[in-house]
Amino acid sequence: MSRHFFIAPAASASTRWADAFPGARVLASAVQVPALQQADTVWLSSAVPDWQPRLARLAAGPAAPPVVVLALQPSQHEALLALDGGARGYCHALSAPALLREVAVVVHHGGLWIGPELMGRVLGAFRRAAPAPAAAPDLDLLSPREQEVARAVASGHSNKEIARLLGITERTVKAHLGTAFEKLGVRDRLQLALRIGG
């Protein structure tokens, strides 16, 4: 069974964490983390003074559980530091419980979770650096609506923006994305964008 450990100063702990994961343990930054298993998830607040060396220790080793860095004031610079340090995700510490659960699913399936702004920058850099593909044959595996959603993701749009652009609900966007991930054998939005060539 998956366990969730939130490492944060007591003053920055959020009730949303317990709402997202009943039974989650919030550990003061000075407390030693119990023995971890690969099925666990560690949520590390960037408000912890030594969060970077702690991240390096937590993420070390092939059997380390995924670590997600939580920030009260997310920044692209800090997100890059977190990912470079071994984090599998980076998000706002006060994210809605549903979003936190979604982050957990993505990182446990081997994907990366980064915010839409950073995702847009990464995809923009990729489009500028990579030669334009003649065609994206993988798109033939998707239904016309799944293709629209995949192209919108590759353009850096969030689920909310895609829903508004296509006149569908966010839940429908998520369903199309899940199907597209499965059909194309990708784990996350970045892999999807890279696979279809932006």
Summary of the structure (lengths in Angstrom):
residues: 198
radius of gyration: 17.6
end to end distance: 37.0
largest distance: 54.4
contacts: 587
relative contact order: 0.11
helix: 51%
strand: 11%
